[in-house]
């Protein structure tokens, strides 16, 4: 192929200098190297029975965590909605308040138990499936699985002891009068709901992640 550059033309209409050149782009486009070659299909990795068992364990644990978080959310949301709606709005006598508050305490205690059970079980499932010890953090070593559970049990044991003492104190404010029982139960409802909100703050990451 011949290229005639205009810069080589003389003013008097003289001859042009002809320069042979190879057009590389055309050559490359015709070359087999210019086409991408399909890569050979990769082999599908076959898991060993042990690896398959570990994967199944991970799936089962994830499903269990989802179930426990749903249980915790249902118990918490139910109790917060009951608190917002108010307890015993139609009661008008001491007897009616005692009956109504007694039923309300039973429902609230069930929600608290479900909430505590879900949190405790989530703490157990948070353990490292490889069995490796916890890694040290910037503020100190992480608690072990057992230490997390023991800590939660201690918190709840101490709080339940406080709950019993506080509700007795509420009852005693009526000096044995007929209003002591209903006021004690009403105080218990407030204390339990407050504690559930505290647990929701303390274990927020565990309940959300």
Buried (B, 14 or more C-beta within 10 A) or exposed (E): EEEEEEEEEEEEEEEEEEEEEEEEEEEEEEEEEEEEEEEEEEEEEEEEEEEEEBEEEEEEBEEBBEEBBEBBBBBBEBBBEBBEEEBBEEBEEBEEBBBBBEEBBEBBEEBBEBBBBBBBBBBBBBBEEEEEEBEEEEEEEEEEBEEBBEEBEEBBEEBEEEBEEBBEEBBEEBEEEEBBBBBBBBBBBBBBBEBBBEBBEEBEEBBEE
